[in-house]
Amino acid sequence: MRTFFWVRLMLGGFGLILLGICVGIGGIIKGRNDASASAEPESIDLARLEAGDAVTNPHVKLGPHVACYYSVIYSYRAPKGKKSTEVKDNTKLDYCFYPILSPSHPFSQELEKLEKAAGGKIEDLDAEELPPVEKFTVLVKTTRFKKFSELPDEPFRREQAVSGLVRSGKYKLDSQEKKLIEEEFPGIDWNKVLVIEDGKTPTSALMATLISFCGVLLCVAGIGVAAFSVFMMVRR
């Protein structure tokens, strides 16, 4: 029984080492990704991004834009122990993606015409009557909407600003996020699309260092636990 205890403790030590490596690498990646980001967001004209301007500072603030909520993509988790995956008003959302367009974008101009034709009540139109969002430069990822009932009823909304971190190029999305987006926008060109994580701020160099240091401490603790376990088993 004692040997079994020390084996389990040794495995726990190896687990600490693995966790420490993951935490340490995570700190390094965070520090490297956010190294070029300023503490305050840089104001950028969305129309310039749509024209092909590159982003040099990943911490950005985009001004007036059209948020296309009728093309929103959302991720949620089905309640544990329940077979039904039906989305209800109180269903909790993990995050959402939606495209934004500059006021000068051809799609925005088309929406403005539809709005005038509808007597200023574009919200009365069905989503099927609106043209599909195909060409866009910026997708916003947000956690502002905590429940399904909090998603905007309007198909689109004119908003003043959105700020956050760019997650494109070296700021990769995970495979599940990409899959959700590609299902909604099958023709999306990831080389021409920026994903902005709403409200996110860059990790400071100090914080990234602390995270990496915590990873080192976990590794040291894991090595100590594993070594002590081996020593106790050999001693027996």
Contacts in CASP RR format, 6 or more apart in sequence:
PFRMAT RR
TARGET T0000
AUTHOR 0000-0000-0000
METHOD contacts of the structure
MODEL  1
MRTFFWVRLMLGGFGLILLGICVGIGGIIKGRNDASASAEPESIDLARLE
AGDAVTNPHVKLGPHVACYYSVIYSYRAPKGKKSTEVKDNTKLDYCFYPI
LSPSHPFSQELEKLEKAAGGKIEDLDAEELPPVEKFTVLVKTTRFKKFSE
LPDEPFRREQAVSGLVRSGKYKLDSQEKKLIEEEFPGIDWNKVLVIEDGK
TPTSALMATLISFCGVLLCVAGIGVAAFSVFMMVRR
2 236 0 8 1.000
3 233 0 8 1.000
3 236 0 8 1.000
6 229 0 8 1.000
6 232 0 8 1.000
6 233 0 8 1.000
7 229 0 8 1.000
7 233 0 8 1.000
9 225 0 8 1.000
9 228 0 8 1.000
9 229 0 8 1.000
10 225 0 8 1.000
10 226 0 8 1.000
10 229 0 8 1.000
10 230 0 8 1.000
10 233 0 8 1.000
12 222 0 8 1.000
12 225 0 8 1.000
12 226 0 8 1.000
13 221 0 8 1.000
13 222 0 8 1.000
13 223 0 8 1.000
13 224 0 8 1.000
13 225 0 8 1.000
13 226 0 8 1.000
13 229 0 8 1.000
14 222 0 8 1.000
14 226 0 8 1.000
15 222 0 8 1.000
16 218 0 8 1.000
16 219 0 8 1.000
16 221 0 8 1.000
16 222 0 8 1.000
16 225 0 8 1.000
17 218 0 8 1.000
17 219 0 8 1.000
17 222 0 8 1.000
17 223 0 8 1.000
17 226 0 8 1.000
19 215 0 8 1.000
19 218 0 8 1.000
20 214 0 8 1.000
20 215 0 8 1.000
20 216 0 8 1.000
20 217 0 8 1.000
20 218 0 8 1.000
20 219 0 8 1.000
21 215 0 8 1.000
21 219 0 8 1.000
23 211 0 8 1.000
23 212 0 8 1.000
23 214 0 8 1.000
23 215 0 8 1.000
23 218 0 8 1.000
24 211 0 8 1.000
24 212 0 8 1.000
24 214 0 8 1.000
24 215 0 8 1.000
24 216 0 8 1.000
26 211 0 8 1.000
26 212 0 8 1.000
27 203 0 8 1.000
27 208 0 8 1.000
27 211 0 8 1.000
27 212 0 8 1.000
28 208 0 8 1.000
28 212 0 8 1.000
30 203 0 8 1.000
30 207 0 8 1.000
30 208 0 8 1.000
30 211 0 8 1.000
31 203 0 8 1.000
31 205 0 8 1.000
31 208 0 8 1.000
33 58 0 8 1.000
33 170 0 8 1.000
33 171 0 8 1.000
34 58 0 8 1.000
34 59 0 8 1.000
34 165 0 8 1.000
34 202 0 8 1.000
34 203 0 8 1.000
34 204 0 8 1.000
34 208 0 8 1.000
35 205 0 8 1.000
36 56 0 8 1.000
36 57 0 8 1.000
36 58 0 8 1.000
37 57 0 8 1.000
37 58 0 8 1.000
37 59 0 8 1.000
37 165 0 8 1.000
37 202 0 8 1.000
38 57 0 8 1.000
38 59 0 8 1.000
38 202 0 8 1.000
39 59 0 8 1.000
39 201 0 8 1.000
39 202 0 8 1.000
39 204 0 8 1.000
40 59 0 8 1.000
41 59 0 8 1.000
41 60 0 8 1.000
41 61 0 8 1.000
41 163 0 8 1.000
41 164 0 8 1.000
42 57 0 8 1.000
42 59 0 8 1.000
42 60 0 8 1.000
42 61 0 8 1.000
43 60 0 8 1.000
43 61 0 8 1.000
43 62 0 8 1.000
43 63 0 8 1.000
44 53 0 8 1.000
44 55 0 8 1.000
44 60 0 8 1.000
44 61 0 8 1.000
44 62 0 8 1.000
45 62 0 8 1.000
45 63 0 8 1.000
45 102 0 8 1.000
46 62 0 8 1.000
46 63 0 8 1.000
46 65 0 8 1.000
46 100 0 8 1.000
46 101 0 8 1.000
46 102 0 8 1.000
46 137 0 8 1.000
46 138 0 8 1.000
47 102 0 8 1.000
47 103 0 8 1.000
47 104 0 8 1.000
47 105 0 8 1.000
49 55 0 8 1.000
49 62 0 8 1.000
49 137 0 8 1.000
49 138 0 8 1.000
49 194 0 8 1.000
50 101 0 8 1.000
50 102 0 8 1.000
50 105 0 8 1.000
50 136 0 8 1.000
50 137 0 8 1.000
52 137 0 8 1.000
55 166 0 8 1.000
55 194 0 8 1.000
58 165 0 8 1.000
58 166 0 8 1.000
58 171 0 8 1.000
58 202 0 8 1.000
59 163 0 8 1.000
59 164 0 8 1.000
59 165 0 8 1.000
59 166 0 8 1.000
59 201 0 8 1.000
59 202 0 8 1.000
60 163 0 8 1.000
60 164 0 8 1.000
60 165 0 8 1.000
60 166 0 8 1.000
60 196 0 8 1.000
61 161 0 8 1.000
61 162 0 8 1.000
61 163 0 8 1.000
61 164 0 8 1.000
62 100 0 8 1.000
62 138 0 8 1.000
62 161 0 8 1.000
62 162 0 8 1.000
62 163 0 8 1.000
62 196 0 8 1.000
63 160 0 8 1.000
63 161 0 8 1.000
63 162 0 8 1.000
64 102 0 8 1.000
64 103 0 8 1.000
64 158 0 8 1.000
64 159 0 8 1.000
64 160 0 8 1.000
64 161 0 8 1.000
65 100 0 8 1.000
65 101 0 8 1.000
65 102 0 8 1.000
65 103 0 8 1.000
65 158 0 8 1.000
65 159 0 8 1.000
65 162 0 8 1.000
66 100 0 8 1.000
66 101 0 8 1.000
66 102 0 8 1.000
66 103 0 8 1.000
66 105 0 8 1.000
66 107 0 8 1.000
66 108 0 8 1.000
66 111 0 8 1.000
66 156 0 8 1.000
66 157 0 8 1.000
66 158 0 8 1.000
66 159 0 8 1.000
67 98 0 8 1.000
67 99 0 8 1.000
67 100 0 8 1.000
67 140 0 8 1.000
67 152 0 8 1.000
67 156 0 8 1.000
67 157 0 8 1.000
67 158 0 8 1.000
67 159 0 8 1.000
67 162 0 8 1.000
68 98 0 8 1.000
68 99 0 8 1.000
68 100 0 8 1.000
68 101 0 8 1.000
68 133 0 8 1.000
68 136 0 8 1.000
68 155 0 8 1.000
68 156 0 8 1.000
69 98 0 8 1.000
69 151 0 8 1.000
69 152 0 8 1.000
69 154 0 8 1.000
69 155 0 8 1.000
69 156 0 8 1.000
69 157 0 8 1.000
70 127 0 8 1.000
70 130 0 8 1.000
70 155 0 8 1.000
70 156 0 8 1.000
71 98 0 8 1.000
71 99 0 8 1.000
71 132 0 8 1.000
71 133 0 8 1.000
71 184 0 8 1.000
71 185 0 8 1.000
72 96 0 8 1.000
72 97 0 8 1.000
72 98 0 8 1.000
72 151 0 8 1.000
73 96 0 8 1.000
73 97 0 8 1.000
73 98 0 8 1.000
73 180 0 8 1.000
73 181 0 8 1.000
73 183 0 8 1.000
73 184 0 8 1.000
74 93 0 8 1.000
74 94 0 8 1.000
74 95 0 8 1.000
74 96 0 8 1.000
74 97 0 8 1.000
74 145 0 8 1.000
74 148 0 8 1.000
74 151 0 8 1.000
75 93 0 8 1.000
75 94 0 8 1.000
75 95 0 8 1.000
75 96 0 8 1.000
75 176 0 8 1.000
75 177 0 8 1.000
75 180 0 8 1.000
76 87 0 8 1.000
76 91 0 8 1.000
76 92 0 8 1.000
76 93 0 8 1.000
76 94 0 8 1.000
76 148 0 8 1.000
77 92 0 8 1.000
77 94 0 8 1.000
78 84 0 8 1.000
78 85 0 8 1.000
87 148 0 8 1.000
88 148 0 8 1.000
89 147 0 8 1.000
89 148 0 8 1.000
89 149 0 8 1.000
90 147 0 8 1.000
90 148 0 8 1.000
90 149 0 8 1.000
91 147 0 8 1.000
91 148 0 8 1.000
92 146 0 8 1.000
92 147 0 8 1.000
93 143 0 8 1.000
93 145 0 8 1.000
93 146 0 8 1.000
93 147 0 8 1.000
93 148 0 8 1.000
93 150 0 8 1.000
93 151 0 8 1.000
94 143 0 8 1.000
95 141 0 8 1.000
95 142 0 8 1.000
95 143 0 8 1.000
96 141 0 8 1.000
96 142 0 8 1.000
96 143 0 8 1.000
96 144 0 8 1.000
96 145 0 8 1.000
96 151 0 8 1.000
97 139 0 8 1.000
97 140 0 8 1.000
97 141 0 8 1.000
97 142 0 8 1.000
97 177 0 8 1.000
97 180 0 8 1.000
97 181 0 8 1.000
97 195 0 8 1.000
98 139 0 8 1.000
98 140 0 8 1.000
98 142 0 8 1.000
99 133 0 8 1.000
99 136 0 8 1.000
99 138 0 8 1.000
99 139 0 8 1.000
99 140 0 8 1.000
100 136 0 8 1.000
100 138 0 8 1.000
100 139 0 8 1.000
100 140 0 8 1.000
100 159 0 8 1.000
100 162 0 8 1.000
101 107 0 8 1.000
101 108 0 8 1.000
101 133 0 8 1.000
101 136 0 8 1.000
102 108 0 8 1.000
103 158 0 8 1.000
105 136 0 8 1.000
107 131 0 8 1.000
107 133 0 8 1.000
107 135 0 8 1.000
107 136 0 8 1.000
110 131 0 8 1.000
111 122 0 8 1.000
111 130 0 8 1.000
111 131 0 8 1.000
111 156 0 8 1.000
114 122 0 8 1.000
114 125 0 8 1.000
114 129 0 8 1.000
114 130 0 8 1.000
115 121 0 8 1.000
115 122 0 8 1.000
118 124 0 8 1.000
118 125 0 8 1.000
122 154 0 8 1.000
122 155 0 8 1.000
122 156 0 8 1.000
123 153 0 8 1.000
123 154 0 8 1.000
123 155 0 8 1.000
125 155 0 8 1.000
127 155 0 8 1.000
130 155 0 8 1.000
130 156 0 8 1.000
133 185 0 8 1.000
134 185 0 8 1.000
134 187 0 8 1.000
136 193 0 8 1.000
137 192 0 8 1.000
137 193 0 8 1.000
137 194 0 8 1.000
138 193 0 8 1.000
138 194 0 8 1.000
138 195 0 8 1.000
138 196 0 8 1.000
139 181 0 8 1.000
139 193 0 8 1.000
139 194 0 8 1.000
139 195 0 8 1.000
139 196 0 8 1.000
140 162 0 8 1.000
140 195 0 8 1.000
140 196 0 8 1.000
140 198 0 8 1.000
141 167 0 8 1.000
141 177 0 8 1.000
141 195 0 8 1.000
141 196 0 8 1.000
141 197 0 8 1.000
141 198 0 8 1.000
142 197 0 8 1.000
142 198 0 8 1.000
142 199 0 8 1.000
143 198 0 8 1.000
144 150 0 8 1.000
144 198 0 8 1.000
145 151 0 8 1.000
162 196 0 8 1.000
162 198 0 8 1.000
163 198 0 8 1.000
163 199 0 8 1.000
164 196 0 8 1.000
164 197 0 8 1.000
164 198 0 8 1.000
164 199 0 8 1.000
164 200 0 8 1.000
164 201 0 8 1.000
165 171 0 8 1.000
165 196 0 8 1.000
165 197 0 8 1.000
165 199 0 8 1.000
165 200 0 8 1.000
165 201 0 8 1.000
165 202 0 8 1.000
166 194 0 8 1.000
166 195 0 8 1.000
166 196 0 8 1.000
166 197 0 8 1.000
167 173 0 8 1.000
167 195 0 8 1.000
167 196 0 8 1.000
167 197 0 8 1.000
168 190 0 8 1.000
168 193 0 8 1.000
168 194 0 8 1.000
168 195 0 8 1.000
171 195 0 8 1.000
173 181 0 8 1.000
173 195 0 8 1.000
178 190 0 8 1.000
181 188 0 8 1.000
182 188 0 8 1.000
203 211 0 8 1.000
END
